[in-house]
Amino acid sequence: MTDHKNNNGTRTNTIWIGVGIGAAIGVAALAISQRKRDRWYSAKQVSRRVADHTGELAAASKDIIERIRLIYNESCKVVDEATELLSHGRKLVGA
């Protein structure tokens, strides 16, 4: 009878030790998640997010540069046509 009681007591102790360890891990996880973030941590997070999206940033930058190039080329054409119209208008007025 005492052997059965000792085995049951050992199991109970093991369960309580497991519950204690689980509670300690839970409290530690809660403390870590609730800690105050400092400025350097926030800066590191921002730089990490930017680094994670570098490919998207490069593609967006390339698209913007292509649009600027197109706008510049079209603007040059407009200026050339305006120059031709101005010189043609001066010829008409002077003639």
trRosetta pair geometry for C-beta under 8 A, 3 or more apart (Angstrom, degrees):
i j d omega theta_ij theta_ji phi_ij phi_ji
1 4 5.8 -54 -155 35 36 111
1 5 6.5 33 150 -17 67 107
2 5 5.5 -55 -147 39 37 113
2 6 6.2 39 154 -22 69 104
3 6 5.8 -53 -146 35 30 111
3 7 6.5 31 155 -18 64 104
4 7 5.9 -53 -149 35 30 110
4 8 6.4 28 154 -16 63 108
5 8 5.7 -56 -147 39 32 111
5 9 6.2 33 153 -19 65 108
6 9 5.6 -54 -145 39 32 113
6 10 6.3 35 154 -22 65 104
7 10 5.7 -52 -148 34 31 113
7 11 6.5 32 153 -18 63 104
8 11 5.7 -51 -150 35 32 112
8 12 6.4 33 151 -20 64 106
9 12 5.6 -52 -146 36 33 113
9 13 6.3 34 154 -19 65 104
10 13 5.7 -53 -148 37 31 111
10 14 6.3 33 152 -20 64 106
11 14 5.6 -54 -148 36 32 113
11 15 6.4 33 153 -20 65 104
12 15 5.7 -52 -149 34 31 111
12 16 6.4 27 154 -15 65 106
13 16 5.8 -56 -147 39 31 108
13 17 6.3 34 153 -21 66 105
14 17 5.7 -51 -146 35 31 112
14 18 6.4 32 153 -19 63 105
15 18 5.7 -55 -151 37 32 112
15 19 6.4 32 152 -19 66 104
16 19 5.5 -49 -144 36 35 112
16 20 6.3 38 153 -21 65 104
17 20 5.7 -54 -150 36 31 113
17 21 6.4 29 154 -17 65 105
18 21 5.8 -53 -145 37 31 108
18 22 6.2 31 156 -18 65 108
19 22 5.7 -57 -147 39 29 112
19 23 6.3 30 155 -19 65 107
20 23 5.8 -55 -147 37 29 110
20 24 6.4 30 154 -20 64 106
21 24 5.7 -54 -148 35 32 112
21 25 6.5 31 154 -18 65 104
22 25 5.8 -54 -148 36 31 110
22 26 6.3 32 153 -19 64 107
23 26 5.5 -55 -147 38 32 114
23 27 6.3 31 156 -18 67 105
24 27 5.9 -53 -145 37 30 108
24 28 6.3 30 155 -18 64 108
25 28 5.7 -55 -146 38 30 111
25 29 6.2 31 155 -20 65 107
26 29 5.8 -54 -146 36 29 110
26 30 6.3 29 155 -18 64 107
27 30 5.7 -55 -148 38 31 113
27 31 6.3 32 154 -20 65 106
28 31 5.7 -54 -147 36 31 111
28 32 6.4 30 155 -18 65 105
29 32 5.8 -54 -147 36 31 109
29 33 6.3 24 157 -14 65 109
30 33 6.0 -60 -144 40 29 106
30 34 6.1 12 162 -8 65 116
31 34 6.1 -68 -141 45 25 102
31 35 6.7 48 156 -53 62 91
32 35 6.0 -33 -155 -8 32 115
37 41 4.7 -124 -164 84 87 136
37 42 5.9 98 144 -53 121 88
38 41 5.1 102 55 5 69 103
38 42 7.4 -133 101 -2 39 89
39 42 5.7 -58 -153 38 36 111
39 43 6.2 36 151 -20 69 106
40 43 5.5 -51 -145 37 35 113
40 44 6.3 37 154 -20 66 104
41 44 5.8 -55 -150 36 30 110
41 45 6.5 32 151 -21 63 105
42 45 5.6 -53 -150 34 33 114
42 46 6.5 33 153 -19 65 103
43 46 5.8 -52 -149 34 33 111
43 47 6.4 28 155 -14 66 106
44 47 5.8 -55 -145 41 32 108
44 48 6.1 35 154 -22 65 108
45 48 5.6 -55 -147 36 30 113
45 49 6.4 30 154 -19 64 104
46 49 5.8 -54 -150 35 31 109
46 50 6.4 30 152 -18 65 105
47 50 5.6 -51 -146 37 34 112
47 51 6.2 36 154 -20 65 106
48 51 5.7 -53 -146 37 31 111
48 52 6.4 34 153 -23 63 105
49 52 5.6 -52 -149 33 32 113
49 53 6.6 5 159 2 65 110
50 53 6.3 -74 -149 51 29 93
50 54 6.9 64 149 -69 64 76
50 57 7.2 29 -165 -44 77 153
51 54 5.7 -9 -155 -37 38 113
53 56 4.7 -46 -174 43 85 116
53 57 5.7 94 124 -29 85 97
54 57 5.4 -56 -145 38 32 115
54 58 6.2 35 155 -22 67 103
55 58 5.8 -52 -148 33 30 110
55 59 6.5 27 154 -16 63 105
56 59 5.8 -55 -148 37 33 110
56 60 6.2 31 154 -17 67 107
57 60 5.8 -55 -145 39 30 109
57 61 6.2 31 155 -21 65 107
58 61 5.7 -54 -145 37 29 112
58 62 6.3 32 155 -21 64 105
59 62 5.7 -52 -148 34 31 112
59 63 6.5 32 152 -19 63 105
60 63 5.6 -54 -150 36 33 113
60 64 6.4 33 152 -19 66 105
61 64 5.7 -53 -148 36 33 111
61 65 6.3 33 153 -19 66 105
62 65 5.7 -53 -147 36 31 111
62 66 6.4 33 153 -20 64 105
63 66 5.8 -54 -150 35 31 112
63 67 6.6 30 153 -17 64 105
64 67 5.7 -56 -151 36 32 111
64 68 6.4 33 152 -19 66 105
65 68 5.7 -53 -147 36 32 112
65 69 6.3 36 152 -22 65 104
66 69 5.6 -52 -148 34 31 113
66 70 6.5 32 153 -19 64 104
67 70 5.6 -53 -149 36 33 112
67 71 6.3 33 153 -18 66 105
68 71 5.7 -53 -147 38 32 111
68 72 6.2 35 153 -21 65 106
69 72 5.7 -53 -147 36 30 113
69 73 6.4 28 155 -17 64 106
70 73 5.9 -54 -146 37 30 109
70 74 6.3 25 157 -14 65 108
71 74 5.9 -58 -146 41 29 108
71 75 6.1 33 154 -23 65 108
72 75 5.6 -56 -147 35 29 113
72 76 6.5 32 153 -22 63 102
73 76 5.7 -50 -151 31 32 112
73 77 6.7 33 150 -18 63 102
74 77 5.6 -51 -153 34 37 114
74 78 6.5 38 150 -20 67 103
75 78 5.6 -51 -148 35 34 112
75 79 6.4 35 153 -19 66 104
76 79 5.7 -53 -147 36 32 111
76 80 6.3 34 153 -20 65 105
77 80 5.7 -54 -148 36 31 112
77 81 6.3 28 155 -15 65 106
78 81 5.8 -57 -147 40 30 108
78 82 6.1 31 153 -20 65 108
79 82 5.6 -54 -145 38 30 112
79 83 6.3 35 153 -23 64 104
80 83 5.7 -53 -149 33 30 113
80 84 6.5 29 152 -17 63 105
81 84 5.6 -52 -148 37 34 112
81 85 6.3 35 153 -18 66 105
82 85 5.6 -52 -146 38 32 112
82 86 6.2 35 154 -22 65 105
83 86 5.7 -53 -147 35 30 112
83 87 6.4 24 156 -13 64 105
84 87 6.0 -56 -145 40 30 105
84 88 6.1 29 155 -17 65 110
85 88 5.6 -57 -143 41 29 111
85 89 6.1 32 155 -21 65 107
86 89 5.7 -53 -145 36 29 112
86 90 6.5 30 154 -20 63 103
87 90 5.7 -49 -147 34 34 112
87 91 6.6 38 151 -22 63 102
88 91 5.7 -50 -151 32 33 113
88 92 6.6 33 151 -18 64 104
89 92 5.7 -53 -149 35 34 112
89 93 6.3 29 154 -16 67 106
90 93 5.8 -55 -144 39 33 107
90 94 5.9 23 159 -13 67 113
91 94 6.0 -62 -140 44 26 105
91 95 6.0 28 161 -29 63 113
92 95 6.0 -57 -142 29 24 111
